[in-house]
Amino acid sequence: RWFRLAAEQGDARRSVIWAIATTLGRACRRTTRLQPATTSSQHARYAGAQCSLGRCFAEGRGRPQDDDEAARLYRQAADQGDTGGQRLLANCYLEGKGVPRDDN
């Protein structure tokens, strides 16, 4: 409830959290599509949101499955020093999902 209220008042970080929670059906009614906040530039500054959104794309939650977009979002998080983004991006390289496979 509080994230939704903050999102309605323009809080970008909580707007992204609310949109992802709604998409995944966590603590709220689940929707079948990503909410608009997750497709805007609002998530661009939040590495945690980028990782969560990347997982939505990687797993096809709320959007068609898209390994390229997932890898792009993981890279953005990794470039900000986020260890979760670095780990997820490394897995993309190991599996060749969204990026060329690299076993090194």
C-alpha positions in Angstrom: 0.0 0.0 0.0 2.7 2.5 1.0 4.7 1.9 -2.2 1.6 2.4 -4.3 0.9 5.7 -2.5 4.5 6.9 -2.9 4.4 5.9 -6.6 1.2 7.9 -7.1 3.0 10.9 -5.6 5.8 10.6 -8.1 8.5 8.8 -6.0 10.5 7.2 -8.8 12.2 4.5 -6.7 9.1 3.3 -5.0 7.2 3.6 -8.3 9.5 1.0 -9.8 9.3 -1.2 -6.7 5.5 -1.0 -6.8 5.4 -1.8 -10.5 7.6 -4.8 -10.1 5.8 -6.1 -7.1 2.5 -5.8 -8.9 3.9 -7.7 -11.9 5.2 -10.5 -9.7 2.1 -10.6 -7.5 4.0 -9.8 -4.3 1.8 -8.2 -1.6 -0.7 -7.0 -4.1 -3.0 -8.2 -6.9 -0.9 -9.6 -9.7 -1.1 -8.2 -13.2 -0.1 -9.9 -16.4 1.9 -7.0 -17.8 4.7 -4.8 -16.5 3.4 -1.6 -15.1 4.3 1.6 -17.1 6.9 2.7 -14.5 9.1 -0.2 -15.3 9.3 0.6 -18.9 10.2 4.3 -18.4 13.6 5.8 -17.5 12.6 5.9 -13.8 14.4 2.7 -13.1 17.6 3.9 -14.7 19.2 5.1 -11.4 18.4 2.1 -9.2 20.6 -0.9 -9.7 18.3 -3.1 -7.6 15.4 -2.2 -9.8 17.4 -2.9 -12.9 18.2 -6.4 -11.6 14.6 -7.1 -10.7 13.4 -5.8 -14.0 16.1 -7.8 -15.8 14.8 -10.9 -14.1 11.3 -10.1 -15.3 12.6 -10.1 -18.8 14.8 -13.1 -18.4 11.9 -15.2 -16.9 9.1 -13.7 -19.1 7.2 -12.2 -16.2 4.9 -9.4 -17.3 6.6 -9.2 -20.6 7.6 -11.6 -23.4 10.9 -13.3 -22.4 13.8 -11.3 -23.7 17.4 -12.3 -22.9 18.9 -9.3 -24.7 17.0 -6.8 -22.6 17.7 -8.8 -19.4 21.4 -8.7 -20.1 21.3 -5.0 -20.9 19.6 -4.2 -17.6 22.1 -6.4 -15.7 24.9 -4.6 -17.4 23.5 -1.2 -16.3 23.3 -2.5 -12.7 26.8 -4.0 -12.9 28.2 -0.8 -14.3 27.0 1.0 -11.1 28.9 -1.5 -9.0 26.0 -3.7 -8.0 27.2 -7.2 -7.2 23.9 -8.7 -8.0 24.0 -7.2 -11.5 27.6 -8.4 -11.9 26.6 -11.9 -10.9 23.5 -12.0 -13.2 25.5 -10.6 -16.1 28.3 -13.2 -15.5 25.6 -15.9 -15.7 24.4 -14.5 -19.0 27.9 -14.8 -20.4 28.3 -18.3 -19.1 25.0 -19.4 -20.6 25.2 -17.2 -23.8 21.9 -15.6 -23.0 21.6 -12.1 -24.4 25.3 -11.8 -24.9 27.9 -14.0 -26.7 28.8 -17.1 -24.7 32.2 -16.7 -22.8 33.4 -19.6 -20.7 36.4 -17.7 -19.3 
